[in-house]
Amino acid sequence: MFASEARAAELYWFGLTDDGTFRPNLSFRQYSVKSDAVPKPYVPSMVSQVNQNEMTYQTDFGNPPLLKLGIQVLPFTGSSYYLGSTPGNADAIVSGYLDNDLPKLADGGTSPSNRDKLLMLQAMTAKYTADPRALITPASGGALPLDSWKMQWEIPTPTFNNLILQDTSRGAVYWWIDTLLAHGVPHHWENDANHTSAASFLDGRGGRVYTAYNPGESPLLVTFADGNTLEVAPLAYAHETSAGAGGGCTAGALNPVGLALLLPLLLLLRRK
């Protein structure tokens, strides 16, 4: 029974099955107005709704492809690392939207929201980090492009190009992107650890970055699947590179604000 449940979860959330097995069950009702041109000869990059007898590429609240992507990944928390734990998975999701759904369906007829979610997802990839990096890189005057983004309910109302949905915040967007760009792509599926509050990453140079938080009052020794160990002091955060040096953060030792925002990511991290 447990094996059947796990297999069903793989199919439901990741589509880990033969394409030909489920393709006949798909219904392409991605347009609100029926016409002779619908369904069009188009294969979406994902299934966004699973109904009783069909799988569809749609939502109950709009047609834009970014709505369909965003509802699959929000909200971003430490448990969202599963999106990047399988090698190449986050890149494939982003590629499906940018290289397939968006060019073929444009914006679906209305301006999309969830752009903040797309940028946060891109930060988990190996190939699509340019846009999130630009978002948190100071301009010549020192201001971040992210500074101009507004929360969903702010007045005056932000445009869809600079809107942050209420499930996150400007600070959370910044530290999520900064942490992932500094540490690298989540790698715990292949390099798990013996503690829930630990994770490893692959940086842009192919090296590993090891991170862990110790919520206890005694020293903690975390062992990763590759044999590397990380000593963590009580109620403290530790990280080091595969070269054995502490690192992986853009500013060296993590400051208190960054630590407060990163700890929930590690504590909520779901191991495979």
VENSULGI-V727294 format. One record per pair of residues at least 4 apart in sequence whose ideal C-beta (glycine too) atoms are under 7 Angstrom apart, sorted by the first residue. I is the first residue (numbers start at 0). GAP is how many residues later the second one is. Records with the same first field share a line. If there is no record, write none. Layout:
# VENSULGI-V727294
I->GAP ; GAP
This chain:
# VENSULGI-V727294
0->4
1->4
2->4
3->4
4->4
5->4
6->4
7->4
8->4
9->4 ; 6
10->4 ; 5 ; 6
11->38
14->32
16->4 ; 5
18->4
21->4 ; 33
24->29 ; 30
25->21 ; 29 ; 30
26->27 ; 29
27->11 ; 14 ; 29
28->27 ; 29
29->27 ; 28 ; 33 ; 75
30->7 ; 32
31->31
33->4
41->62
43->13 ; 57
44->51 ; 52 ; 55 ; 56
45->26 ; 50
46->8 ; 10
47->8 ; 9 ; 10 ; 11 ; 20 ; 23 ; 24
48->7 ; 9 ; 10
49->5
50->5
56->11
58->8 ; 9 ; 12
60->6
61->5 ; 48
62->45 ; 46
63->43 ; 44 ; 46 ; 48
64->4 ; 32 ; 36 ; 37 ; 40 ; 43
65->4 ; 31 ; 46 ; 48 ; 49 ; 52
66->4 ; 45 ; 46 ; 47
68->4 ; 28 ; 45 ; 49
69->4 ; 44 ; 47
72->7 ; 10 ; 44 ; 48
73->43 ; 91 ; 93
74->92 ; 93
75->4 ; 41 ; 44 ; 92 ; 100
76->187 ; 188 ; 191
77->186 ; 187 ; 188 ; 189 ; 190 ; 191
78->189 ; 190 ; 191
80->4 ; 105 ; 107 ; 118 ; 188
81->188
82->6 ; 7 ; 10 ; 38 ; 41
83->5 ; 6 ; 40 ; 101 ; 102
84->101 ; 103 ; 104 ; 187
85->103
86->103
87->4
88->4
89->4 ; 31 ; 34 ; 35
90->4 ; 34 ; 35 ; 36 ; 37
91->4
92->28
93->4 ; 27 ; 28 ; 31 ; 34
94->4
95->4 ; 5
96->4 ; 5
97->4
98->4
99->4
100->4
106->4 ; 5
110->49
111->48
112->47 ; 50 ; 52
113->4 ; 51
114->4 ; 45 ; 46
115->4 ; 48 ; 49 ; 52 ; 57
116->4
117->4
118->4 ; 12 ; 13 ; 16 ; 58
119->53 ; 56 ; 57
121->6 ; 7 ; 9 ; 10
122->6 ; 9 ; 53 ; 54 ; 57 ; 58
123->56 ; 61 ; 62
124->4
125->59
128->4 ; 52
129->4
130->4
131->4 ; 45 ; 49
132->4 ; 48
133->11
134->10 ; 11 ; 42
135->8 ; 10 ; 38 ; 41 ; 42
137->4 ; 5 ; 6
138->4 ; 6
142->4
145->24 ; 27 ; 28
147->14
148->13 ; 15 ; 21
149->4 ; 8 ; 12 ; 13 ; 14
150->13 ; 15
151->11 ; 12 ; 13 ; 14
152->13
153->4
157->4 ; 5
158->4
163->4 ; 5 ; 6 ; 9
167->4 ; 5
168->4
169->4
170->4 ; 90
171->4 ; 89
172->4
173->4
174->4 ; 83 ; 86 ; 87
175->4
176->4
177->4 ; 72
178->4 ; 83
181->66 ; 67 ; 68
182->18 ; 20 ; 26 ; 28 ; 65
183->17 ; 18 ; 19 ; 20 ; 25
184->16 ; 17
185->13 ; 15
186->4 ; 13 ; 14 ; 15 ; 21
187->4 ; 5 ; 11 ; 12 ; 83
188->83
190->9 ; 17 ; 33 ; 34 ; 35
191->33 ; 79 ; 80
192->5 ; 29 ; 30 ; 31
193->28 ; 29
194->17 ; 25 ; 27
195->73 ; 75
196->15 ; 16 ; 18 ; 69 ; 70 ; 72
197->13 ; 14 ; 24
198->12 ; 67 ; 70
199->8 ; 9 ; 10 ; 24
200->7 ; 8
201->4 ; 6
202->4 ; 6
206->34 ; 35 ; 36
207->34
208->30 ; 32 ; 39
209->14 ; 18 ; 20 ; 29 ; 30
210->28 ; 37 ; 55
211->10 ; 18 ; 20 ; 26
212->19 ; 24 ; 50 ; 53 ; 54
213->6 ; 18 ; 19 ; 20 ; 21 ; 22
214->20
215->4 ; 18
216->17
217->16
218->12 ; 14 ; 15
219->12
220->8 ; 10
221->7 ; 8 ; 10
222->6
223->4
229->8 ; 10
230->7
231->4 ; 6
236->17 ; 22 ; 26
238->7 ; 9 ; 10
239->4 ; 5 ; 6 ; 7
240->4 ; 6 ; 7
248->5
250->4
253->4 ; 5 ; 8
254->4
255->4
256->4
257->4
258->4
261->4
262->4
263->4
264->4
